[in-house]
Amino acid sequence: MSPAMLHWTDSIAIAQALLEEHPHVDPRAIRFTDLHRWVCELDGFADPPDRSNEKILEAIQMAWIEEAE
């Protein structure tokens, strides 16, 4: 699944895309530096990398954990 455009606020859609791209990764163990890079590398990701922050990355991580269960 590659939505046309993803933004930092699309935490559920990003989590779904990350689960598809990295199915064997435990999202509970991901470092935020890796998470940030992987989000920026997603097909269709359209936001500037510097628009993220810890709160946004936490929301993406939590959504990924929920999607993985």
N, C-alpha and C positions, 0 to 999 in steps of 0.2 A: 504494500500500500504506500503510495507516494502522493499525498495531497498536492494540489497545484501550488499552494503557497502555505508555508508554516511560519509562525511567529512565536516569539518567546512565551506569549500568553496562551498558546495552544497546547497546554501541558498533556492533555489526554491523547491528542493526535500524535504529539511527539513521542509519548510513551509507547503508543502502539507501533510507531515506525521503528523505534529503538528495539522493541521486542522482536520485531521482524528482522532487523539488521543484525542483532546480537542476541540470538536466542539462548545461548549457553552462558550468558553473563548473569551473575546474581546482582540485581540492582541495589541490594543492600550493601554490597561491598565496593561499589563504584566510587572512585575519587571524583570530586567535582571538576578537576582539571580535565579528566578523561570524558566525563559527561558533557562538559561544555564543548569540547572538540567534536565529539560524536554528533551532538545536536547540530553544530555548524556544518558538518559534513553530510547531513541528510539531504537527499534529493528533495528539492522544493523548499528548502529552508531559506527564508528571504529577509530575515532581520539582521542588522549589524551585530557582530559578535560582542561589542562593548555594551549592548543594551541589557545584558543579563546581569543578575546579581544572585547572591546566596539564596534569597527567598524564592526566586524563580527556579533555580536549580533544585532546591528542596521540593518544590511542587512537582517538577518533572520526575524526580526520583520517586516520590510517593505514588504518583500516578503509574509509573513503570512497575513498582512493587505490586500495586493492585492489579494491573493488567497481567502480570506474570503468575498470579495465583490461580 
